[in-house]
Amino acid sequence: MNDPGPVMSAQFKLAKRGYDAAEVDAYVAALWQQIEELRAAASSPQGAVRQALDRLGDEVAGVLEQAHERAAEIAAQSKREAEHRLQLAHRAAAEITGNAEAHRERIEVESEHLWAEHDRIVGEARELARRLLELADAAAAAGHPEPYDSPQPRS
C-alpha cells in the first residue's frame, strides 16, 4: 500500500459514542508523515545513514549528559571529602601547636629553675672559695707549717 489516498480519504459514520473525527484524521495524517519519512530514509543509503546517525547522535548526547552528571557528582563528593580532610588537618595542626606551646612553656619554666639552681650553686661555690681563701690567709698569717691540712668545716 504505497498510496495514502484510500487511507486518507476513508470516511467513517458518526456515532454517539466514539472518537473525535478531527483527532483521528490528524493522527492518521501524522502516521502517514512518519511512514513517508521512513520510506525516504530506507530508499536511499544516505537517508538511512543520516537517520542512523541522528539516532546515534541522540544516544551519544544522552551518554554524554549522564557522564557530565556523574562527573559533577564525583567532583562534588571529592570536594566534600577534601574539605573534611582539610578540617581534620586544621584540628590536628591546632592540637600539635597547642601541645608544642605547652611543652615550650614547661621547658621555659624548667630552664628558669635550672638557672636559679645554677646561680645558687655558683653562689655557694664562691662563698666556699671565699671562706677557703680566708682560711688560707689566716693560716699563712699564723705561720702554719702544713698548708695542705684541710680545716674542719664550720657549721
C-alpha positions as CSV (number, residue, x, y, z in Angstrom):
1,M,0.0,0.0,0.0
2,N,2.1,2.8,-1.3
3,D,-0.7,5.3,-1.9
4,P,-2.1,7.1,1.2
5,G,-5.1,8.2,-0.8
6,P,-7.5,5.5,0.2
7,V,-6.5,5.6,3.8
8,M,-6.6,9.4,3.9
9,S,-9.9,9.6,2.2
10,A,-11.6,6.9,4.4
11,Q,-14.9,8.0,5.8
12,F,-16.4,6.8,9.0
13,K,-20.0,7.1,10.2
14,L,-20.6,9.4,13.1
15,A,-21.8,7.7,16.2
16,K,-22.8,9.0,19.6
17,R,-20.0,7.1,21.2
18,G,-16.6,7.0,19.7
19,Y,-13.6,9.2,18.9
20,D,-13.5,12.8,17.7
21,A,-13.2,12.6,13.9
22,A,-10.8,15.6,13.6
23,E,-8.4,14.0,16.2
24,V,-8.5,10.6,14.3
25,D,-7.8,12.4,11.0
26,A,-4.9,14.3,12.5
27,Y,-3.4,11.2,14.0
28,V,-3.7,9.2,10.6
29,A,-2.0,12.2,8.8
30,A,0.9,12.1,11.3
31,L,1.2,8.4,10.9
32,W,1.4,8.8,7.1
33,Q,4.0,11.5,7.5
34,Q,6.2,9.1,9.6
35,I,5.7,6.3,7.1
36,E,6.8,8.6,4.2
37,E,9.9,9.7,6.2
38,L,10.8,6.1,6.9
39,R,10.3,5.1,3.2
40,A,12.5,8.1,2.1
41,A,15.2,7.1,4.5
42,A,15.0,3.4,3.6
43,S,15.0,4.1,-0.2
44,S,18.4,5.8,-0.1
45,P,21.5,4.6,1.7
46,Q,22.4,8.2,2.6
47,G,19.0,8.7,4.2
48,A,19.3,5.5,6.2
49,V,22.8,6.5,7.3
50,R,21.6,10.0,8.2
51,Q,18.7,8.6,10.2
52,A,21.0,6.1,12.0
53,L,23.4,9.0,12.8
54,D,20.6,11.0,14.1
55,R,19.6,8.2,16.4
56,L,23.2,7.6,17.4
57,G,23.7,11.3,18.0
58,D,20.8,11.3,20.4
59,E,22.2,8.3,22.2
60,V,25.7,9.8,22.4
61,A,24.2,13.1,23.7
62,G,22.4,11.1,26.4
63,V,25.5,9.2,27.3
64,L,27.5,12.4,27.5
65,E,24.9,14.1,29.6
66,Q,24.9,11.2,32.0
67,A,28.8,11.3,32.0
68,H,28.7,15.0,32.8
69,E,26.2,14.5,35.6
70,R,28.3,11.7,37.1
71,A,31.5,13.8,36.8
72,A,29.7,16.6,38.6
73,E,28.6,14.2,41.4
74,I,32.2,12.8,41.7
75,A,33.7,16.3,41.8
76,A,31.2,17.4,44.5
77,Q,31.9,14.3,46.5
78,S,35.7,14.8,46.1
79,K,35.3,18.4,47.2
80,R,33.3,17.4,50.3
81,E,36.0,14.8,51.2
82,A,38.8,17.3,50.6
83,E,37.0,19.9,52.9
84,H,36.5,17.2,55.6
85,R,40.2,16.2,55.4
86,L,41.3,19.8,55.5
87,Q,39.2,20.4,58.6
88,L,40.8,17.3,60.2
89,A,44.2,18.6,59.3
90,H,43.5,22.0,60.8
91,R,42.3,20.4,64.0
92,A,45.4,18.2,64.1
93,A,47.7,21.2,63.4
94,A,46.0,23.2,66.2
95,E,46.4,20.3,68.6
96,I,50.1,19.8,67.7
97,T,50.7,23.6,68.0
98,G,48.9,23.6,71.4
99,N,51.0,20.7,72.6
100,A,54.2,22.2,71.4
101,E,53.4,25.5,73.1
102,A,52.6,23.8,76.4
103,H,55.9,21.8,76.0
104,R,57.8,25.1,75.3
105,E,56.3,26.7,78.4
106,R,57.3,23.7,80.6
107,I,60.8,23.8,79.2
108,E,61.0,27.5,79.9
109,V,59.8,27.1,83.5
110,E,62.3,24.2,84.0
111,S,65.1,26.3,82.4
112,E,64.3,29.1,84.9
113,H,64.5,26.6,87.7
114,L,67.8,25.2,86.4
115,W,69.3,28.7,86.1
116,A,68.2,29.5,89.6
117,E,69.8,26.3,90.8
118,H,72.9,27.2,88.8
119,D,73.1,30.7,90.4
120,R,72.6,29.2,93.9
121,I,75.4,26.6,93.3
122,V,77.7,29.2,91.9
123,G,77.0,31.5,94.9
124,E,77.7,28.7,97.3
125,A,80.9,27.8,95.5
126,R,82.0,31.4,95.6
127,E,81.2,31.6,99.3
128,L,83.1,28.4,99.9
129,A,86.0,29.7,97.8
130,R,85.9,33.0,99.8
131,R,86.0,31.0,103.1
132,L,88.8,28.9,101.9
133,L,90.8,31.9,100.9
134,E,90.2,33.4,104.4
135,L,91.3,30.2,106.0
136,A,94.4,30.1,103.8
137,D,95.2,33.7,104.5
138,A,94.7,33.1,108.3
139,A,96.9,30.0,108.1
140,A,99.6,31.9,106.2
141,A,99.4,34.7,108.7
142,A,99.7,32.3,111.7
143,G,102.6,30.5,110.1
144,H,101.3,27.0,109.9
145,P,103.8,24.7,108.5
146,E,101.4,22.4,106.8
147,P,99.2,24.4,104.4
148,Y,97.5,21.4,102.9
149,D,95.8,20.2,106.0
150,S,92.1,20.7,105.4
151,P,90.3,22.7,108.1
152,Q,87.2,21.5,109.8
153,P,84.1,22.9,108.2
154,R,82.2,25.4,110.2
155,S,78.6,24.9,110.9
